[in-house]
Amino acid sequence: MEQEREGTGGTENVQVHEIGKRKFIIADVEPLDVDGVRTVAVGTALWAVAFVLLLPFYGRLEESGRVWWLWTCVAGFGLGIIGWDYCRRRRRRAQR
């Protein structure tokens, strides 16, 4: 069953499903990040920031046997670059 409902941005179409005693309302909204480019770019940047923030503590990391934390950041950044490129190419193909 489709209904029109007044929201803050005007009227919007919603679907109402009644299952048993419960009522489920499904709004027709657009997703925030369709292609994932921004999401992957932010994640990649966070790995780079984590690497830079851990560099001053290299001595402590080495003493405690946790130098692998730095390599994890490098791997996250590298895989993020690959993922970012993949998402950009996918977005370009979808726009054609």
Helices and strands as residue ranges (DSSP letters): E 2-7, E 10-19, E 22-27, H 37-54, G 55-57, H 58-63, H 68-95
